[in-house]
Amino acid sequence: MNVVLLAATGRAGRTILHELIGRGHQVTAVARNFDKLPQQLPESVQRVQDDLGNADRIAHIVAGADAVVSAFGPSSSDPRYTSDERYTDQLVSVTERAITAVRKAAVPRLIVVGGCGSLEFSPGVTVLDSGHWPRQYGPIARSHMKALAALRTSSINWTYFSCPMSITPGERTGRFVLGGDRLIQDAEGKSRISFEDYAVALVDELEQPAHERARFTAGYA
């Protein structure tokens, strides 16, 4: 499969890139800064430098791909990440540009690395409104909700992949469960997954589509 990976140098992007390479896919890794990409990449990976600021440029990059994966997220090291929704709304703008580019280039599919704030924590209550979501991460959660809304009103074939409440570097176990709009929690009430297993679930979805024009999630049960 020929996959374009937008924002290939972030925490999710790097892990997804590794998983795609490991499964033998052809990848176009799009990054603002090549220095953050692995030094040694196989011939199956093409590097493209871009800041994702122009939909026509993105359309040119993704033309001919079987699928596009957007792993874009605003930098969490910026102090505005926890205080300014206008900053985190970069996510919305990039998602809208990716939607436009995928439509213009007639790419069959877009998968977006998503957040968990809009997942259902309990009947009728989102994670964001549950009282269990850290208040300082409200801006990024609301921006993710806007990005999901943009996908839902688009005409393209999209998938939004919500992470659990905790996603951290760890092991690639392949042992997780999938869900739809409801937060996945284990027996102790924890909602978590490793970046490595998140990448496994995402590439599984690429290879065997089960959530087209839908949102899904994954986690340890």
C-alpha positions, 0 to 999 in steps of 0.5 A: 500500500502507498501511504502518505503520512502527514506529520511523521516526526511527532510521537504518534507519527514516528511510531506509525512510520515504524509500523508501516515500514515494518509491514512493508508499505511504501510511505511518503513521510511528510515533515517540517524538519527532516532532522527529526526523522530517523537517520536511516530509512529504507528505500520504501520511504520517500521524504517530503518537507512541508509545513501542511500550510497549503491545501493545494500543496498537500494535494500535490503530495498525496496524489496517487496515494492509497491512503493518507494518515494525518498524525498532526498535532500542535506542539505540547511544549508550547505554553499556549497548548494548555491555555489558548484554544486558538493555538490548538485549533491549528489541528482543525485547520490542518485537518480541513486542509487535509480533507480538501487535499484528499478530495482534490487528489481523489485519494481513497481514504484519510485516517486522522490521529484523534483525541479522546475528549469526545468519547463517551465516558458514561451514558450521555457524558463525554470524557471532556465533561466527565470531571476525569479529564485534566482541565489544562488539556481542555483546549486540545480536547475541544480542538479535536472535537472540531476536527472530528466535526469537520470530518463528519460533514465532509464528503471524503472517506474518513476515519477518526482514531481516538486514543484512550485517556493515556497514551505513552511509549511502551511495548508493542503487544498486539493485545488490545480491544477496539471500540466505537464511541465509548471510552475503553477502560480496563478492570481497574478503570484505567484507559490506556494504550502504548503508542506502539499498540496504537500504531498497530491498530491504526495500520490494521485499520488501513489494511483491513478497513472496518471503520470507514466514515466512522470513529473508533478507539482502542485500549487495554481491557 
